[in-house]
Amino acid sequence: MNSQLQNNDKMIRTRFAPSPTGFLHIGGARTALFNWLFARHHGGQFLLRIEDTDRARSTQAAIDAILDGLGWLGLDWDGEAISQFARAERHAEVAYALLERGHAFKCYCTTDEVQALRDEAFAAGRALRSPWRDRDPADAPADTPFTVRFKAPDSDVVLDDAVQGQVRWAAKEFDDLILLRSDGTPTYNLAVVVDDHDMEITHIVRGDDHLVNGARQSQIYDAMGWDKPVFAHVPLIHGQDGKKLSKRHGALGAEAYREMGYLPEGLRNYLLRLGWSHGDQELFSDAEAIAAFDLGGLNKAPARMDIDKLNHINAHHIGQADDARLTELVLPFLDTLEDRIDADDITRKRLMAAMPVLKTRASTLAELAGQNYFLLRPRPFVLEGKAAKPLKDDESRERLYRLFTHLGDVDTWTEAALSDALKEFAETEEVGFGKVGQPLRAALTGGAPAPDLALVMTFIGRDETLGRIQDQMTPIATA
């Protein structure tokens, strides 16, 4: 049976369940994306649960960062986010139900006794088994703290996974898992099973570092007589060196990629292809991704983080993005440029005019800001170094003066008319176009990256073009 179609008599429900101990890690963002796509593909629901039971490490700032990261990525969830900590009473209720069913027991071992038992079990090549699993509860010492432990079955554990296939573990590999600590608080594997059952989760897509947890959770499902969700454990993302992704590989939070100038749709497209494939298709719109996504496309081999590929995919989405939207998105990145540039009407007008051309030349919004710098840099600017070289000699400066007069006579300020005017001027001067273009480019852009000169003049307009040329015909050019 195709594991992704199991439970097809129910509405498909997936979930993303991060621990709020830090930012939305790039691996977590991919997990959220896969669950979101699968739910949307089937017309189901994508739910969000904050696993905040670790009160010492969970912070509101981390919760806010996760919610903000998901919102920026466009991964909208259905309903309200659920707090796992708020459901502690329900988790304890199920632990006591397992006690009544004979699948759990109270363990009165002290910490030292547990460590001695663990050492003994390790030496024997098996997992810990508490001596209280088969003892009469009546033998329990009075007023002694206890934990509630799951009575690990003596049979092998078999998990049918939509990605990993059938995975088997020997019974001796699983200890008597603590369900409730001595203070009555639930442990992770109990809470996850109860929450996923109560939220009616049908499919769990997550990293394969949870594969053993999947086996433990499968045992609890069986003990409660509950239907199990479909498990799909996806290999973790690796760095280019084949090792588990870490900070040195670029394992940053979603907000870091936003600050570097990646579009949410670009990052979504890239993450989609990290561990999932659909033939040879590399570039996806959201509609295409939702239509194509299924668990059968998930890969068994780890994906490798590749910034060059991310840049390539993001460049495609920048090229497809709405010009007005890009104009507003690029404005904050202008603050990172050499000069302070105000986001006024003139700035927006020039950005909008140039965006159809310049957006095809950038892979991030930061690069796009750099591509637009020539449009917006404040006047007058001083030419230095290589940028000043084309205007160092008197001949070039005198030619620039004659070009200023020639351009002032252009009636129609269009790309075609300006291109013709430049060619005509070079012919009149009886020089190659470089003798005209290099001094003009220096005067107009100050050495900043820019497209064809006729386009540059069109984008900045007649007055700004002539003003910049005139600036370089004054002593400031030799400052």
PETA-V38199 format. One record per residue. PSI is psi in degrees with one decimal (999 if undefined). OMEGA is omega in degrees with one decimal (999 if undefined). Layout:
psi:PSI omega:OMEGA
psi:PSI omega:OMEGA
This chain:
psi:138.2 omega:176.4
psi:116.4 omega:-172.1
psi:-24.2 omega:-178.8
psi:-11.8 omega:179.9
psi:-2.8 omega:176.4
psi:149.1 omega:-177.8
psi:26.6 omega:-175.0
psi:2.0 omega:173.3
psi:-3.8 omega:178.9
psi:159.6 omega:171.4
psi:134.0 omega:177.6
psi:127.3 omega:177.3
psi:124.0 omega:174.6
psi:171.5 omega:-179.7
psi:157.0 omega:169.0
psi:129.2 omega:-171.0
psi:73.6 omega:-178.4
psi:153.3 omega:170.8
psi:127.6 omega:-175.1
psi:66.9 omega:179.7
psi:5.5 omega:-179.5
psi:-162.7 omega:-178.2
psi:174.6 omega:175.9
psi:96.8 omega:-178.6
psi:151.9 omega:-176.7
psi:-33.5 omega:176.0
psi:-39.6 omega:176.2
psi:-37.3 omega:177.7
psi:-39.8 omega:178.3
psi:-41.4 omega:177.7
psi:-45.1 omega:178.6
psi:-42.9 omega:-179.4
psi:-47.6 omega:-178.6
psi:-43.7 omega:179.2
psi:-39.7 omega:178.3
psi:-46.3 omega:-179.0
psi:-42.4 omega:-178.2
psi:-42.3 omega:178.3
psi:-45.5 omega:-178.8
psi:-36.0 omega:178.4
psi:-39.3 omega:-176.3
psi:7.0 omega:-178.4
psi:27.0 omega:-178.1
psi:-152.8 omega:-177.3
psi:143.0 omega:175.8
psi:116.3 omega:-173.7
psi:157.2 omega:-179.6
psi:128.5 omega:176.9
psi:127.2 omega:177.0
psi:114.4 omega:-176.2
psi:80.2 omega:-171.0
psi:32.7 omega:-179.0
psi:-22.8 omega:176.0
psi:89.5 omega:-172.0
psi:-24.9 omega:-178.9
psi:-31.4 omega:-175.1
psi:-19.4 omega:-178.7
psi:133.0 omega:-179.9
psi:153.9 omega:176.9
psi:-34.1 omega:178.8
psi:-39.1 omega:178.9
psi:-39.4 omega:176.4
psi:-46.2 omega:-180.0
psi:-40.0 omega:179.8
psi:-39.3 omega:178.9
psi:-47.0 omega:-179.8
psi:-41.5 omega:179.3
psi:-41.5 omega:179.6
psi:-43.7 omega:178.0
psi:-40.5 omega:179.1
psi:-44.1 omega:178.9
psi:-39.9 omega:179.4
psi:-12.6 omega:179.8
psi:21.0 omega:-179.5
psi:81.6 omega:-177.4
psi:136.4 omega:179.6
psi:160.7 omega:-177.5
psi:133.0 omega:178.7
psi:-167.3 omega:-179.5
psi:149.4 omega:173.2
psi:139.6 omega:-176.2
psi:135.5 omega:175.3
psi:122.0 omega:178.5
psi:-38.2 omega:-179.1
psi:-36.4 omega:-178.0
psi:-11.8 omega:-176.5
psi:19.5 omega:-175.3
psi:-37.0 omega:179.8
psi:-39.0 omega:178.8
psi:-39.0 omega:178.6
psi:-43.3 omega:179.3
psi:-36.6 omega:178.3
psi:-42.9 omega:179.5
psi:-36.2 omega:177.7
psi:-42.7 omega:179.4
psi:-28.2 omega:173.6
psi:-38.1 omega:176.8
psi:-35.6 omega:174.8
psi:-48.2 omega:-178.2
psi:-31.9 omega:-179.0
psi:-6.9 omega:-179.4
psi:12.2 omega:180.0
psi:3.3 omega:177.7
psi:166.3 omega:-178.7
psi:159.8 omega:175.5
psi:129.7 omega:-178.5
psi:125.7 omega:-176.2
psi:14.0 omega:-179.9
psi:139.8 omega:174.4
psi:170.1 omega:179.5
psi:-42.4 omega:179.7
psi:-39.8 omega:179.1
psi:-40.4 omega:178.7
psi:-43.0 omega:-179.8
psi:-39.7 omega:178.1
psi:-42.1 omega:177.6
psi:-38.4 omega:179.9
psi:-43.3 omega:178.9
psi:-41.0 omega:179.4
psi:-42.1 omega:-179.7
psi:-40.0 omega:179.3
psi:-41.9 omega:179.6
psi:-29.4 omega:-179.5
psi:-1.2 omega:178.1
psi:31.6 omega:178.6
psi:171.2 omega:179.0
psi:164.5 omega:-177.7
psi:135.3 omega:171.0
psi:124.1 omega:-178.8
psi:139.7 omega:176.7
psi:-14.4 omega:-179.3
psi:-4.8 omega:-178.3
psi:-28.5 omega:-178.2
psi:6.9 omega:-179.6
psi:155.6 omega:177.7
psi:125.5 omega:178.8
psi:-22.3 omega:-179.8
psi:-19.7 omega:178.7
psi:-4.1 omega:-175.1
psi:136.1 omega:177.1
psi:142.9 omega:-177.5
psi:145.1 omega:175.1
psi:37.8 omega:179.0
psi:130.9 omega:178.2
psi:150.4 omega:179.1
psi:158.0 omega:169.3
psi:158.5 omega:171.4
psi:118.9 omega:-178.3
psi:148.4 omega:174.3
psi:134.2 omega:178.9
psi:98.4 omega:-176.1
psi:127.7 omega:179.4
psi:157.6 omega:178.8
psi:5.6 omega:179.4
psi:155.8 omega:178.0
psi:154.9 omega:178.2
psi:127.6 omega:179.6
psi:126.3 omega:178.9
psi:123.0 omega:174.9
psi:110.4 omega:-173.5
psi:138.2 omega:-176.4
psi:-17.9 omega:178.5
psi:-48.1 omega:-173.3
psi:-11.4 omega:-175.0
psi:-156.8 omega:179.5
psi:124.4 omega:-179.4
psi:134.2 omega:-175.9
psi:138.6 omega:175.0
psi:142.5 omega:174.4
psi:147.1 omega:-177.3
psi:-34.4 omega:-175.6
psi:-11.2 omega:-179.4
psi:-10.4 omega:-175.3
psi:126.7 omega:179.8
psi:179.4 omega:175.2
psi:93.3 omega:-172.4
psi:134.2 omega:173.3
psi:128.0 omega:176.5
psi:-46.0 omega:176.0
psi:131.7 omega:176.7
psi:172.7 omega:-177.3
psi:-20.2 omega:176.0
psi:4.8 omega:176.8
psi:-1.0 omega:-179.8
psi:143.9 omega:-177.4
psi:155.4 omega:175.5
psi:169.0 omega:-171.5
psi:-54.4 omega:-171.8
psi:-34.9 omega:175.2
psi:-50.0 omega:-176.3
psi:-40.9 omega:-179.0
psi:-45.1 omega:-178.9
psi:-46.6 omega:-178.2
psi:-45.4 omega:-179.0
psi:-45.3 omega:-179.7
psi:-37.4 omega:177.1
psi:-48.6 omega:-176.1
psi:-29.8 omega:178.5
psi:-1.2 omega:178.8
psi:42.6 omega:177.4
psi:127.8 omega:-178.5
psi:-26.0 omega:-176.8
psi:131.7 omega:178.6
psi:110.7 omega:177.1
psi:120.4 omega:-177.5
psi:176.8 omega:-177.8
psi:152.0 omega:-177.1
psi:-1.1 omega:170.5
psi:-10.6 omega:176.2
psi:9.2 omega:-174.7
psi:-45.1 omega:178.5
psi:-37.8 omega:174.9
psi:-36.6 omega:177.4
psi:-39.3 omega:178.5
psi:-46.2 omega:178.8
psi:-43.6 omega:-178.7
psi:-34.1 omega:177.3
psi:-38.5 omega:178.3
psi:-40.4 omega:-179.4
psi:-41.3 omega:175.5
psi:-47.9 omega:-178.5
psi:-41.2 omega:-177.9
psi:-31.3 omega:178.5
psi:-8.2 omega:-178.5
psi:26.9 omega:-178.6
psi:148.7 omega:172.9
psi:136.6 omega:178.3
psi:144.9 omega:171.7
psi:167.6 omega:171.4
psi:127.2 omega:177.2
psi:138.9 omega:175.7
psi:99.5 omega:-176.5
psi:113.7 omega:-172.5
psi:134.9 omega:176.8
psi:145.9 omega:-178.8
psi:161.2 omega:176.9
psi:135.5 omega:177.9
psi:162.9 omega:172.5
psi:178.5 omega:-179.1
psi:-26.0 omega:-179.8
psi:3.3 omega:176.9
psi:0.7 omega:179.8
psi:159.8 omega:-178.6
psi:136.8 omega:-175.8
psi:132.5 omega:178.2
psi:-178.8 omega:-177.7
psi:-33.9 omega:-179.0
psi:-17.9 omega:176.1
psi:-11.8 omega:-174.8
psi:25.0 omega:179.8
psi:74.8 omega:-174.7
psi:174.1 omega:175.2
psi:164.2 omega:-179.4
psi:-35.2 omega:-177.6
psi:-27.2 omega:178.8
psi:-37.9 omega:178.2
psi:-33.6 omega:174.3
psi:-43.6 omega:-178.8
psi:-25.7 omega:177.3
psi:-9.5 omega:174.4
psi:23.3 omega:175.4
psi:143.5 omega:175.9
psi:147.9 omega:178.1
psi:-38.6 omega:179.5
psi:-29.7 omega:176.0
psi:-44.9 omega:179.4
psi:-38.8 omega:176.5
psi:-47.2 omega:-179.3
psi:-42.8 omega:-179.1
psi:-45.9 omega:-179.8
psi:-34.3 omega:176.8
psi:-39.8 omega:-175.9
psi:-0.5 omega:175.5
psi:82.2 omega:178.4
psi:4.9 omega:177.7
psi:144.3 omega:179.8
psi:154.6 omega:178.1
psi:83.5 omega:-173.6
psi:-137.5 omega:178.7
psi:5.2 omega:-176.6
psi:132.6 omega:-178.1
psi:-36.2 omega:-175.8
psi:129.3 omega:-176.1
psi:137.0 omega:163.3
psi:168.4 omega:177.7
psi:-42.2 omega:-178.8
psi:-41.2 omega:178.9
psi:-40.1 omega:-180.0
psi:-44.7 omega:179.4
psi:-41.6 omega:-179.3
psi:-32.8 omega:-172.6
psi:-22.8 omega:-167.2
psi:129.7 omega:170.4
psi:165.8 omega:-177.6
psi:-22.6 omega:-180.0
psi:-20.6 omega:-179.9
psi:-4.9 omega:179.2
psi:136.2 omega:-175.2
psi:150.2 omega:179.9
psi:-21.5 omega:-178.9
psi:146.2 omega:178.7
psi:143.2 omega:174.7
psi:154.9 omega:-179.0
psi:133.1 omega:178.5
psi:129.6 omega:-176.3
psi:101.9 omega:-176.5
psi:-35.2 omega:178.3
psi:-41.5 omega:178.6
psi:-40.6 omega:176.4
psi:-44.4 omega:179.4
psi:-40.3 omega:179.3
psi:-46.5 omega:-178.8
psi:-41.4 omega:-179.7
psi:-36.3 omega:177.4
psi:-39.5 omega:177.6
psi:-44.7 omega:-176.6
psi:-31.2 omega:173.1
psi:-42.9 omega:178.5
psi:-26.6 omega:-179.8
psi:-11.3 omega:-172.1
psi:155.9 omega:178.3
psi:136.4 omega:-175.7
psi:-42.5 omega:-179.3
psi:-40.5 omega:178.1
psi:-45.2 omega:179.0
psi:-38.0 omega:179.2
psi:-45.5 omega:180.0
psi:-37.2 omega:-179.1
psi:-32.0 omega:-175.4
psi:-19.6 omega:-175.6
psi:-45.8 omega:179.6
psi:-27.3 omega:-179.0
psi:-14.9 omega:177.2
psi:-24.8 omega:179.3
psi:-18.9 omega:-178.9
psi:-5.2 omega:-177.5
psi:175.9 omega:-174.0
psi:-39.3 omega:-177.9
psi:149.8 omega:174.7
psi:125.9 omega:-177.4
psi:122.3 omega:-179.1
psi:141.2 omega:179.3
psi:65.1 omega:-178.8
psi:-175.4 omega:-177.1
psi:-37.6 omega:179.9
psi:-42.8 omega:177.4
psi:-49.1 omega:-178.7
psi:-39.7 omega:-178.8
psi:-44.7 omega:179.4
psi:-41.5 omega:178.3
psi:-45.9 omega:-179.7
psi:-39.1 omega:-178.6
psi:-38.0 omega:-175.3
psi:-17.8 omega:-171.3
psi:-42.4 omega:-179.1
psi:-30.4 omega:179.9
psi:-49.6 omega:-171.2
psi:-27.4 omega:-178.7
psi:-15.5 omega:177.7
psi:-0.8 omega:-174.6
psi:2.1 omega:-173.1
psi:146.6 omega:177.4
psi:-13.7 omega:175.6
psi:165.5 omega:176.4
psi:-31.4 omega:176.7
psi:-43.3 omega:176.3
psi:-37.9 omega:-179.9
psi:-37.9 omega:175.9
psi:-42.3 omega:177.4
psi:-37.7 omega:178.2
psi:-27.6 omega:-178.6
psi:-4.0 omega:-174.0
psi:-39.3 omega:-178.2
psi:-28.6 omega:-178.9
psi:-32.3 omega:-160.7
psi:-9.5 omega:-173.3
psi:137.6 omega:-175.5
psi:146.9 omega:177.1
psi:154.1 omega:-9.8
psi:147.8 omega:177.0
psi:147.2 omega:-176.5
psi:129.4 omega:176.8
psi:128.7 omega:-179.1
psi:155.9 omega:174.7
psi:-135.6 omega:-178.5
psi:-33.4 omega:-178.0
psi:-30.2 omega:-176.9
psi:-17.3 omega:-173.1
psi:-42.5 omega:-177.7
psi:-14.3 omega:-177.7
psi:21.9 omega:-177.7
psi:-32.5 omega:-175.1
psi:155.5 omega:-177.4
psi:-35.3 omega:-178.3
psi:-44.2 omega:-178.9
psi:-38.7 omega:-178.6
psi:-38.4 omega:177.6
psi:-38.2 omega:178.3
psi:-38.5 omega:178.1
psi:-37.5 omega:178.0
psi:-44.0 omega:179.0
psi:-35.7 omega:178.1
psi:-38.2 omega:177.4
psi:-45.6 omega:179.4
psi:-42.3 omega:-179.0
psi:-45.2 omega:-179.2
psi:-29.6 omega:178.5
psi:-19.7 omega:-179.8
psi:-2.0 omega:180.0
psi:123.3 omega:-176.2
psi:-44.3 omega:-176.0
psi:112.2 omega:-173.7
psi:73.8 omega:178.7
psi:164.0 omega:-179.4
psi:-45.7 omega:-178.0
psi:-45.2 omega:-178.3
psi:-40.0 omega:-179.6
psi:-37.5 omega:176.8
psi:-43.2 omega:177.7
psi:-39.5 omega:-178.8
psi:-39.0 omega:179.6
psi:-42.3 omega:179.1
psi:-42.0 omega:179.8
psi:-40.0 omega:-179.5
psi:-41.9 omega:179.0
psi:-40.3 omega:178.8
psi:-40.6 omega:178.9
psi:-38.6 omega:180.0
psi:-12.7 omega:-178.5
psi:46.8 omega:177.0
psi:162.3 omega:173.5
psi:158.6 omega:-174.7
psi:-28.8 omega:179.6
psi:-33.1 omega:179.7
psi:-22.4 omega:177.2
psi:-47.4 omega:-172.6
psi:-40.1 omega:-176.3
psi:-47.9 omega:176.2
psi:-37.9 omega:-179.7
psi:-43.3 omega:179.7
psi:-41.5 omega:178.5
psi:-43.6 omega:-178.4
psi:-36.6 omega:-175.1
psi:-34.5 omega:-172.1
psi:-15.4 omega:-177.8
psi:22.9 omega:-179.5
psi:-2.5 omega:178.3
psi:149.6 omega:177.3
psi:138.0 omega:-178.3
psi:156.4 omega:179.1
psi:-159.7 omega:179.7
psi:142.9 omega:-174.4
psi:-37.0 omega:177.9
psi:-38.2 omega:176.7
psi:-42.7 omega:178.8
psi:-47.8 omega:-178.5
psi:-34.1 omega:177.0
psi:-44.0 omega:-177.0
psi:-42.0 omega:-175.2
psi:-15.6 omega:175.4
psi:165.8 omega:-175.9
psi:-52.5 omega:-173.5
psi:-42.5 omega:-179.4
psi:-38.9 omega:178.1
psi:-53.6 omega:-178.0
psi:-34.2 omega:178.2
psi:-42.0 omega:179.8
psi:-38.9 omega:177.0
psi:-43.8 omega:-178.6
psi:-36.1 omega:177.7
psi:-36.5 omega:-176.7
psi:-0.4 omega:175.2
psi:8.4 omega:-179.7
psi:170.9 omega:-177.2
psi:-20.8 omega:-179.4
psi:-25.5 omega:-179.1
psi:-21.2 omega:-177.8
psi:11.0 omega:-177.6
psi:999 omega:999
